[in-house]
Amino acid sequence: MTTYLLVIRAPADYQPSPEMAAEWCAWQHSLGASLRDRGNPVFRAETAGPTPADTVLGGYSLVRAVDVDAAVALAKGCPGLDAGMSVEVGEVTGLDDSFDAWVAEHTHG
């Protein structure tokens, strides 16, 4: 299983509610063994480069899945999607002796 980072981006004017917090807890509980690290919400963030317009960093989670499609399927259960949030999914790799081989396998050029 591979670990994937779920980066949650929220509308800039998003205001969390107790109901949404309960939905997040239920979603994370439904992920079961796929949830590697429930992550945390982000309440204040600054940007060092361009970001998607009208969004702010909302939080993150780490999940395990057999491939990126399976990780995206898990992300599609995110309750924030109905509130205008988006979830970016990225494969996480360790920087160890096999990193050069991973780069060669996963990049073009």
N, C-alpha and C positions, 0 to 999 in steps of 0.2 A: 504494500500500500504506500502511496505517495502522500505527502503532506501538502495541502493547499492553503494559501492565505486568502481569506475573504476580507476585502477592504470595503467597508460600508461608507457610502457618500450620501449625505442628507441634504435636502433643500436648505438654503441659507437661513430661511425663516422657520425651520422645523422646531417645534416645541414638544418635548416628550411628555407623555401622560402616563398615569398609573396603569391604564388599560394597555397601552403599548408595551410597557415594561412587563406586564403579565404575558402578553403575546410572545415577546422575545424569550422569556423563560420557558414557555411551552415549546417554542420552536427548537431552542437549544436542547431541551430534554428529549424531543422527538428524534434528534440526530443520533442519540445512543452512542455506540462505540465509535462512530465516525467522528465525533467531536473530540479533538485532541486538546484544545485549549479554548474555553468559551470566550476568551478575550475580554475586552472591556470597552465601554463607551468612551468617547472623547468629548470633553466639554469645552476645551479651548485649544485652538490649533492655529499655527501660522504657516505660511507657505514660502518655500524657497524658490519656487518656479511656477510656471503656469498650471492652473488647475481647471477642471471643467467649470464652465460658467454657472453661477448661482448655486454652487454646492459647497459644502464643508465636510471635512473628515468627521464621520460619525462614530467609527469604531472599527473593530476587527475581530475575527475569530480564526482559529486554525482547525481544519478538518482533514480527515484521511479519506482517500477515495482511490479506486483502481485506476482512474484516468481523469483528465480534465473535464470530459463530458459528464462523468458521474459527480464531480465536484460542482459543476455548474447546476446540475439537477438539484443538489443539496441547497445551493445558494438560492434557487428559485423558490424555496420555501420560506425565505426571509419575510417576516411580517411587515417590514418597513417598505417593501416594494409597493404596497397599496397606499403608502403615505408619501410616495414620490421619491423614495430612496433608490439608489442603485448599488449593486454589489460587483466589485471587480474580483476576479478569481485568478490567482497566480500560483504556479508550482514553486514550492520552496525546496531548495537544495542546500546541503551543507558545503562549506568551503573546506574540503579536505583534499587528499592526494588524488581523488578521482574527479575533481572539479574540471580539470582540463579535458578529460574524456567526455564529461557531461556537456561542456561547452561545444566541443566538436560535434557531438551528436545532435544537439538542440539548436544550433545556429546555422545560418546559411552564409556561405562566403568563404 
